[in-house]
Amino acid sequence: MSALTAGSINEFTYTDAFEPRVADNGELRAPSAFQGCTCAQILLAASMAPISLLKADGIPAPLILVLNDPFREYDNSSRRQALMVLKEFAAANGLQLIYTTSSDDLITGNAVRI
């Protein structure tokens, strides 16, 4: 989480209904309580966290992580940082990463333009 938010948010939790919550000034807040990019960063981290939890418990993680335009709310700098974190996460967990994007600058490497 910290790598996605440049250190502004270091951890989050889930409710019993598996909804992400972020500690903010002593209160747990929903991602929607935050503005644009920060909300998107929290949601991206929330998509990645279950894979880390499964791996920590010795349970095989899924082979594919599919995300629908996860960077649409990001500025250019945050977008590039998040993509780097996501690629490192996928490599470390043996995941094939599939994401859609409306950002032409993210179409690199083995990307396919449709």
Disulfide bonds with the S-S distance in Angstrom:
none
